[in-house]
Amino acid sequence: MNDMPNSIEARDRAYQLHPLVDLRQHEKTGSLVIDRGEGVYVYDIDGKRYFEGLAGLWSVAVGFGEKRLAEVAKAQMEKLPYYHIFSHKTHGPSVELAEKLIQIAPVPMSKVHFTSSGSEANDLVVKLCWYRSNALGKPDKKKIIGRIKGYHGVTIAAGSITGLARNHASFDLPLDRMKHTNCPDYGSIALPGESEAEFSLRMADDLEKLILEEGPDTIAAFFGEPVMASGGVYVPPQNYWQEIQRVLRKYDILLVADEVITGFGRTGNMFGSTTFGIEPDVMVISKQMASSYMPIAAILMNETFYAPIADESSRIGVFGHGYTASGHPVATAVSLENIKIIEERDLVGNCRRLSPQFLGHLDALARHPKVKLRRGVGLIGALELHPEGEPGKAGAAMAAAALEEGVIGRAVGDAFCLCPPLIITAEEIDAMFAAVGKALDRLG
């Protein structure tokens, strides 16, 4: 780290508040300054190359330095750099992207609304659930169920659905309308001799008990990621989503699929909902939609969800909601081009083809004495390490060792997570995991 007063590292410590760090510790240690990116790699300010093993933040599907996206952004910036979609206004890129998303959705959807982040989108879905319940004359049907270790964002409502203590502590979260059911962590909490199917049935029974305790007529929606990524990459066991959906249908509770990380190919299908047989009423997408080249997210809703909202807006005389950047022309144009690249280069197929190799490397590393178990699907996975000393610290030690070996991953408690760009090659997977193996050996 460069401690010169005018260095970028020193100015960063002086002026920026960073997310997901101990802020006082950060004042001492500072940041790794990433200077540029190319393909699956990023380079720091000193020129050291790293495998971006988390695709930025689970998001850069097409890799870094994709010139087509830069060219589209430049062209749109020159033509129409900004316009809004308020008050019966629109523009071409937002219309074209909305149409494309409806066309590729895994289940029939009716309307699309754009936001600038997944957190913002999930927050709005909660707001719309409440609006819809009022429209249906069900003012008590307002509670939302999330899952322990689930992640849906950091805004007030989305942060409340999130089931991670680190996102709640001292923020006065979660809101009292938000409830949480169990994490489907079969590897750690299955009973002795319990099959995956039996475990899934027990998870569904736990959900049903919560619904009955709270009152079915008070619960509006259940939020779930097809794969619980940010909480530690928890892949649903056999029949899990089928059993959960059975319970939700029984009590007329909406299903919101948070596809912010699993959307656009991560699990080997365009959407995680297809991979796991999920039929959501609402989908939230972001990240790989634009490969995070622009800040954008979207909410897709079916007609059952949309119709009461439209009727209520007609009764009131206006839909009293809007964001300045909703459907931003540059962001939507870049997203359209990004989806074209995913389709043209068959990156979803690349994920399916390389998944056995990726998961095979995780299997091999799971035999390392430092590793307890592995989890994964498609091109997303995690190594759960044996805690040494205080639980929850092993992942950070592993992430630090991996960084020394030139791999950027994500520490979540005792887990080390990987989620590389979808453009990764077989040779790059081998090289990345060779470095991860060396990092494990560094731990002793």
N, C-alpha and C positions, 0 to 999 in steps of 0.2 A: 504494500500500500504506500502510495506517495504522500508524505506528510507536508510537502511544500505548501505554504498558505494559498498559493494561486492554482494549485493542482485541481483537476476535476474531482478527485477523491475528497480533498479537503472541502471544496465548495459544496459537494454533495452532502457531506456531514453537517455543514453549516446551515444549509437552506432547505433540504428536503426531509419530510416526514415519510418514512417507508412503511409499507404494510408488512404484516406477519414477521415482525422482529421484536426483540427486546430493545426498546428505543434507547435506553441508557447504554446497553452493550454496543448498540450500533454506533453510538457516538465515539466509541473507542476503536471498534474494528473496521467500520466503514464498509464500502461496497466493492464488489468485483465489477469493474467497468467494462461492459460489452460494447465493442466498437463497430462490428459489422457481422453480417451473416451470409452464408453461402450454402445452399443445399441443406444437409442435415447438421451443418456445423455453424458455430459462432466463434468469434475471435475476440479476445480481450484487448485492452488498449496497448498491451505490450506485445501483441501478436500471437499469443498462445491460442491454439485451436482446441475446441471442445466439441464432442458429440452433444448436440442439444437433445438429450434423452427424454425430455418432457415436452418437446415441441413448443417451447416457450412456456406457456401455461396450458398444456394439454390441447394446443390449438393450431399450430402452424402446419396444416395438412400438406401443403404444396412446397414446403421448405422455405428457406430464406433466399432473398434476392431474386424472386420470380419477376422477370422483366415485364411479362404481359400484364401483371397487376399494376405495376408502376405506370405503364403506358396508358392503361385504361383510366387510372386515377388522374393522370395529367390531362388526357383528352376531356374528361368530364369536368375537371376543374376549369378548363378554359372555356367550355361551352356553357355550363350552368353550375357554378361552384357551390351554390346553396339555394334551396327553396324548401318550403314547408308543405304540409298536406292538410293544414287547417282550412276550415270554412270553404269546402268544396273546391279546393285547389289540389293539383297533383302534378306529377312529371313522369316521363317515360321510364327511367330506371326503377323507381319504386313499384310501378305497375307491373313491369316485366318480371321483377324478382318475386313479387307476391304471386303472380300467375305460375311461375316456375315452381315455387314451393308447394302450392296446391297440387300441381301435377305430380310431384315426386313424393308427396306425403304417403306414409305407409298405410293410412286409413283415410276414408273420405273426410275432407276438411272443407270449411265454408269460407272463412275469412282469415286474413293475416294482418297483424299490427306490428310495427317496427319500434324498437327501442335501441338504446346504445349499449346495453350490457345485459348479461344473463340475470344479474341481481335485480336490475331495474325491471326486467321482463317478469320474473317470478313475483316481484312485489306487486306489479300491476295485475297479474292473474289473481292474486288474493283479493285485491280491490274489486275486480270484476266478479269474482265469486260472491262477494258480499252484495254487490249491485244486483246481480242476477237473483239471489235469494230474496231480496226486497221486491224485485219485479214479479216474482212468483208468489208473493204474499206469504213468505216464510221467513219472517224477520229474526227468528231464533236460529236459523240454519247457517251459522257463521264460522264454526270451528274448523280448523285445518289440521290434518294429521300428517306429520312427517315421520322420519325414522332416526333413531339414535345412530350417529355417525354419518347421517345424510348431509349433503351440502347443497344449498340452493341460493347462496349469495350472502351479502353482508348488509343490505339495506334493512330497515327495521322489520318489515314483515318477512322478507326472504330470510333474513338472519334468524328470525324466530322459528321458522320451519326447519332451518339447519339444526342438526342434532349434535353439534360439537361444542363442548364446554368452553374452548378457547375463544369462540366467537360470541359467547354470552357473557362471560365474566366482566363485571363492572359496567356493562352497557345497559343494564336493566332489561335484559332479554332472557327468555322469550316472553312475548306478549301472552296474556292468559288465555287467549283464544287458540293458541297453538299447542297441540298435543303430540306426543312422540310414542311410537311403537318400536319393537325390537329391530336391531340390525340383523339381516340374514347372514350372519358370520358362521357358517356351518363348520369351518375348520377349527374354531375356538370354542363355540358354545353348544355344539351338538351333544346330546346325551350319549353315554356309552351304548354302542350297538345301534344307534339311531340312524336309519338310512336318510339320504337326502330328501326323498319324498315324504318320509315321516316328519323330518325336521320342517319342511315347508308347510305341512299341514299344521304343525304346532305354531309356526309363525302366524299363520292365518287365524288360528284359534285365539292367539294373543291379541291380534288386531280386532277380532270380533268382540272379545271381552272388553277392550277399551271402548269400542263403539257403544256397547250396551251400557257400560258404566257412565259414559258421558251423555247418552241419549241419542239414538240415530237421527232424530229430527233436529239435532243441534249441529250436525257435522255436514259441512258443505263439500269438502274435497280431501283427497289423499294425494300428496306429492311424492314422487319417487323417481330416482335416476335408474334407468335400466341396469347400469353397473354403477355402484356407489364409488366414484372415482376419488374425489378429494379426501374422503374419509379413510382411504387406504386400499382402494381397488377391491371391493367386495363383489364378486360375481354371484348372481343368484343361483342357488342350487336347483336341482330338478323339481319342476312343477311349481316353483315358488310363485311366479307371476300369475299362473293359472289359478292357484288357490287364493291369492290376494284379490284378483279380479272377481272371483266368485263371491267373496264377502262384500266387496264394494257394490256389486250389482244388487245383491240381496237387500241392501239398505239404501239404495238410491244415492250413492256418494260418487261424486265426479272423480275421475282419474286424470291427474296431470303428470305427464311424462316429461321430466327434465332431461332433455337430450342435448344440453349445452356442451357436454364433453363427448357423448356417444354418437351424436349426429354426424353425418357426412363421412361414414366409412370406418369409424374406429373399431367396431366389433366384427367387421367382415361383411356387413350389409350397410346400405345407405343410412339406415337408422337402427339404433339399438332395439326399438320397439319391434322391428321385424325379427331380429335375432332371437328375442325372448317371447314372442307371441303376445305382445302388449297391444291393446286397442284403446288408446287414450281418447278422452274428450278434448283435451288441450295438450299441445306440445310446446315446449320452450326450447329454442335453438339459438346458438351463437357460435363463438370460437371458430371451429373449422368452416363455418359458413363463409367467412371472408379470410380464413387462415389468420385471423387477428391482424391483417394488414390495415383494417379500419375498424373502429369500435361500432359494432352493430349486433343486434339480436332481434329475434322475432318470436311472436306468439301465433301459433296456428290453432284455430278453434273450430269444432264441428258445429253443425247447424243447431243441434240441441243446446249447446252452450250459447251460441250467438243470438238466437231468435228472441229469448226473453230480454236480453240486453238491448237489442234494437227496439223492441216494443216499449221498454221503459224510457228510452231516450225520446221516443215519439210522444209518450205521455207527458214527459217533463218539458220537452221542446228543444233539448240539446243533449248531446253526450258530453258531459262536462269534464273532459280529460284531454290532455295533449302534452307532448314534449317538443321542444324547439327542434331537436334533431331527428325526430321520427321520420324514417324513410329518407334520410339524407341522400341527395343524388350521387355524391361521390362514393359513399359507403355502399349503397345498393348496386351501383355500377360495378364496383370492385367485387362484391359478393357474387354477382351474376357471372363474371369472368372466372372467379375462383371455382364455382360449381362446374363451369364448362371444362376447366382444366381437370378437375376430379373425374369427370365423365370421360373426356377424351383420352386421358392417360390411364384409365381404368384403375384408379388408385384404390377403389373399393376391392376390386379383384386382386390388386397387389397385396392388400391387407390379408385377404383369404389365403393367398398362395404362400405368403411368408409367415403366417401365424404359427404353423407347426414348428418352424425353425425357431421363432421367437420364444414360444412356450417351451420348446425342447431345451433351450438354453436356461430358462427359468427352472425347469426340472433338474437339470444338471447342477445348478448352483444351490438348489434346495438340499442337496446332499452335503453341502459344506457345513462343518461343525458350528459355524456361527448362525446358520439359517434354521428357523423353526419350520416354515412351510412357504409355499409360493401360491399366488393367486393370479389369474389372468384369463383373458379372452381376446381374440383378434390381435391387435398390436398395442395392448395396454396390460400392464402387469405389476406385481409387487412381490418383493421378498420380505417376509416377516422374520425379523431377527430375534434371537434369544436375548431378552433384556439382561444387561449386566449392570449391577448397581441399581440406580433409580429407574423404574419402568418408564418407558416413553422416550428414552434418550438414545437408544441404539440406532434409530433411523438417522438422526442428525450426525452421529459419528460416521455412519456409512456414507452419507451424502458428502461429508467433508473428505473422506478417503477417496471417493469416486471423483470428486473435483480435482484432487491431486493427480489422478490418473487420466484426467481429461474427459470426464463424463459428467454432465449436469443431469441430476435426477431430482426427486422430491422426497424429503423426509416427512413422514406422517407417523408420529409416535415411534413405535419400534419397526415401522415398515419403511422400505426404500422403494419408490415407485418409478416406473419407466413408461413412457408413452411417446415414442419417437415420431417424427414426421412420416406421413403415409408414403412419401417418395423413397423411403429408405430401401436399400438393396440388400440382397443376401450377404454380400461381402461386408457391408457396413454393419449389419446385425452381428456377424461373427466378431468383427473388430470391437464393436461396442461392448459385447459381453466378455470378451477377453480382458478388456480394461476393468469391467465391473468385477470379474474374478480376482484380478490383482488387488482391487480395492478391498475385497473381502479378506484377502490374505494380509493386507496391511493392518487389519483389526486384531491380528494375533491369533 
